Amino acid sequence: MSAPNKSFDPVEVEALKPEEIARMRDEALAAFAAAGDLAALHEAKIAHTSDRSPLALANREIGALPPQAKVDVGKRVGGARGEVSRALKARQAELEAERDARVLVEEAVDVTLPTDRFTPGARHPLTTLSERIEDVFVAMGYEVAEGPEVEAEWFNFDALNFTPDHPARAMQDTFFVRATDGGGAEQDAERDAETGIVLRTHTSPVQVRSMLDREPPIYVVCPGRVYRTDELDATHTPVFHQVELLAIDEGLTMADLKGTLDHMVGALFGAGVRTRLRPNYFPFTEPSAEMDMQCYVCHGESVGNPDRPCRTCSSEGWIELGGCGMVNPRVLVACGIDPQKYSGFAFGFGIERMLMFRHNVEDMRDMVEGDVRFTRPFGMEI
Ligand code: FA5
């Protein structure tokens, strides 16, 4: 910096000439205007406003001027530096606004775009099959009825004509929640106290509840979860699903039962699939039958035909579907229905077994393990 000098004339100092100061200012303003981004502006800021910039150096020369010249030149240099500083601030704000707008566009997330990253949940194939079966009967005028899974032994066995020594009542078949003679003071219902509590072993107790709750004619379809002390293996599970059918009306016969079964099988497996009844025994139906349907894949053509084996029916031509029969008059009486006036038929079958032969599932354990690789091929019905 020059030393103070009373005779110093600013006109003689090149850096303090008015046109020189205006040039420095204009160069700074032009550099700011030309900066296309914040990095370029930073460079221009260092060049035109730092301690080594032309205007800062000119400012230093002011101290050596005589007092009057100091005021004039100081105003001029100060004014130029003020303009430069305001222009820098304005350009900085402009470039920051541009950057923010660009970032908003570049980094925007379109939440409406389709994505396959999260697959939606879907109903289990057992649920959809059960509902499809219910639909067939609802379309015929049946009502869906449900009952408790923790059931009084009276509903599960006694009312259905199971004698006290029937093998199905044994501990090795039935999960007892409270055994018959294990009651105590806290037993809440008289009937429960007499009979004990079980996890229902079939959906047939819903027949009894439906008959006690309604006046004939009664047409109900009863889906639900049931429990047996079976080991989990390829064809058994201790917790499985059944669908039960009950019709009570005047003049119902086995022909009505057969016609209803034929309709159900046609609706689920295709028109023309036949059914057959084989004699069987259930305490709550008389007569009772085991119901088979013709194999819907080979239509019986694989029987005795090694060239055309069928894995759906194991080349037997028929698939066992479930138990059925005319409701035993003893059951009607237990439920307060006059067997002289009314008759009825019932039918019950397992959903897991039906899913197995309907979709060629070889192992029932796949249905309970919750692996989406099993359920995904059934589609994403929700
Ligand atoms: C019954 O449970 C009778 N209540 C059916 C019935 C209803 C007959 C109305 C007459 C009138 P059953 O014990 O056979 O019948 O069982 C019916 C079906 O449940 C079987 O055909 C089978 O498909 C299925 N099932 C039985 N045990 C298991 C098990 N451990 N795992 C999976 N499915 C089973």
Residues whose N, C-alpha, C, O or C-beta is under 5 A from the ligand:
A	BS01	FA5	T201 H202 S204 D230 T235 H236 T237 P238 F240 F282 T285 L321 G322 G323 C324 G325 A346 F347 G348 F349 G350 E352 R353
